[in-house]
Amino acid sequence: MAELARRRLRLAQVWLLVSPGNPLKPVHGMASQAARLASAHAIADGRRVLATDIESRLGTRYTADTLRALRIRFPCARFVWLMGADNLEQLPRWRRWRRIAAHVVFAVLPRPTYNHRALAGQAALGLHGARRAARAAPALAAMPPPAWVFLPAPQHAASATAIRAATRPTAQSAAAGV
């Protein structure tokens, strides 16, 4: 999805920001940051798709603070925030979500079972006038915020939680040393 977004949005790079922790998700069951960073490195190519723990190094916890710090650190960069439809649906729960939308353009990638609710939800409705057609995606980075697109793409139903559960050794295989 990162490479697809990079190509369709004509981005120089996509950064996979591995967060120290999502304030809206329970810590229980979440892989360690080191494990999540290693997983991101495994799919990154190190040139156009980069895995980074910059949020930890910046000392930020909330997206609005991370974006502000990134704009200070990289004043010439044009950032495009990538999120799944699940995050668009819950965006009104984020700290200073309207400020985020006012300061960075974003692209929403589809997620099975979330798309309809996300596009009919509070954030999408509140930012309706800022929505651009998917065909405008290549120019999104150059647009002044607020602006966003829903980027049609093939969908994968697996969530991070399901992937972790599938790769976590069972008690029996762990005891057997498998």
C-alpha positions in Angstrom: 0.0 0.0 0.0 2.9 2.4 0.7 4.3 1.9 -2.7 0.9 2.2 -4.4 0.3 5.5 -2.5 3.8 6.7 -3.3 3.2 6.2 -7.0 -0.4 7.5 -7.2 0.4 10.6 -5.2 3.7 11.1 -6.9 5.6 11.3 -3.6 9.4 11.2 -3.4 9.2 9.0 -0.3 6.8 7.3 2.1 7.8 7.2 5.7 6.4 4.4 7.8 6.1 6.2 11.1 6.3 3.5 13.8 4.6 5.2 16.8 5.7 4.6 20.4 2.0 4.0 21.1 -1.4 5.0 20.0 -3.3 6.8 22.8 -6.6 5.3 21.4 -5.5 1.7 21.5 -4.8 -0.6 24.5 -1.2 -1.4 25.2 -2.1 -5.0 26.0 -1.4 -7.2 23.0 0.6 -4.6 21.1 4.0 -5.7 19.9 6.9 -3.8 21.2 8.1 -0.8 19.3 11.3 -2.6 18.4 9.3 -5.5 16.9 7.0 -3.1 15.0 10.0 -1.1 13.7 11.7 -4.3 12.6 8.4 -5.3 10.8 8.3 -1.9 9.0 12.0 -2.2 8.0 11.1 -5.6 6.5 8.7 -4.0 4.0 10.7 -0.8 3.5 13.2 -0.5 0.6 15.4 2.1 2.4 15.1 4.5 -0.4 11.6 5.3 -1.4 9.8 3.6 1.5 11.5 4.3 4.8 10.7 2.9 8.2 11.4 5.3 11.0 10.9 5.8 14.8 11.2 9.6 14.4 8.1 10.1 16.5 10.0 8.5 19.5 13.0 10.6 18.8 10.9 13.8 18.5 9.3 12.9 21.8 5.8 13.4 20.5 2.7 11.3 21.3 0.0 12.9 19.3 -0.2 13.3 15.5 -0.8 17.1 15.7 2.4 17.5 17.7 4.4 15.1 15.4 3.3 17.1 12.3 4.2 20.4 14.0 7.7 19.0 14.9 8.2 17.6 11.4 7.3 21.0 9.8 9.9 22.7 12.0 12.5 20.1 11.3 11.8 19.8 7.6 10.5 23.3 6.6 10.8 22.7 2.8 9.1 19.3 2.7 5.5 18.9 1.6 4.0 16.2 3.7 1.0 14.1 2.8 -0.5 12.2 5.7 -1.5 8.7 4.7 -4.2 6.9 6.7 -6.6 4.0 6.3 -10.3 4.5 6.2 -10.4 3.1 9.8 -8.4 6.2 10.9 -10.7 8.5 9.0 -13.6 7.1 10.8 -12.0 7.6 14.2 -10.3 10.9 13.3 -12.8 13.0 15.4 -11.4 11.2 18.5 -7.9 12.4 17.8 -6.5 15.3 19.7 -6.8 18.5 17.6 -8.0 16.6 14.5 -9.3 19.8 12.9 -5.9 21.4 13.3 -4.3 18.4 11.7 -6.6 18.7 8.7 -5.9 22.5 8.5 -2.2 22.0 8.4 -1.5 18.9 6.3 -3.1 17.3 3.2 -4.0 13.7 3.5 -4.9 10.6 1.5 -7.2 7.9 2.8 -6.6 4.4 1.7 -9.5 1.9 1.7 -10.0 -0.7 4.4 -12.6 -3.4 4.2 -15.7 -2.8 6.4 -14.6 0.8 7.2 -14.9 2.6 3.9 -18.7 3.4 3.9 -18.7 4.4 7.6 -15.6 6.5 7.2 -16.9 8.4 4.2 -20.2 9.0 5.9 -18.6 9.9 9.2 -18.1 13.1 11.1 -14.6 13.9 9.7 -15.5 13.2 6.1 -18.6 15.3 6.4 -16.9 18.1 8.3 -14.2 18.2 5.6 -16.5 17.6 2.7 -15.5 20.9 1.0 -11.8 19.9 1.2 -12.3 16.5 -0.5 -10.7 16.3 -3.9 -11.5 13.7 -6.6 -9.2 10.7 -6.7 -7.9 11.8 -10.1 -6.4 14.9 -8.3 -4.2 12.6 -6.2 -1.0 13.3 -8.2 -1.3 17.0 -7.3 -2.3 16.6 -3.7 1.1 17.3 -2.2 1.2 20.7 -3.9 -2.3 21.7 -2.7 -2.8 24.0 0.3 -4.5 22.3 3.3 -7.2 21.5 3.9 -7.4 19.0 1.1 -7.8 15.2 1.0 -8.5 12.3 -1.3 -10.0 8.9 -0.9 -7.6 6.8 -3.0 -9.2 3.7 -4.5 -6.9 0.7 -4.2 -7.0 -3.1 -3.8 -8.0 -3.9 -0.2 -6.5 -6.3 2.2 -8.7 -7.4 5.1 -5.8 -8.3 7.5 -5.4 -5.9 10.5 -2.2 -5.5 12.4 -3.9 -7.3 15.3 -4.7 -10.3 13.1 -1.2 -10.4 11.6 0.3 -10.3 15.1 -2.0 -13.1 16.3 -1.1 -15.2 13.3 2.6 -14.8 13.8 2.6 -15.2 17.6 3.7 -18.7 18.6 1.1 -20.7 20.4 1.9 -21.9 23.9 2.3 -25.5 22.6 4.7 -24.6 19.8 6.7 -22.2 22.1 7.1 -25.0 24.7 8.2 -27.4 22.0 10.8 -24.9 20.7 9.1 -24.6 17.3 
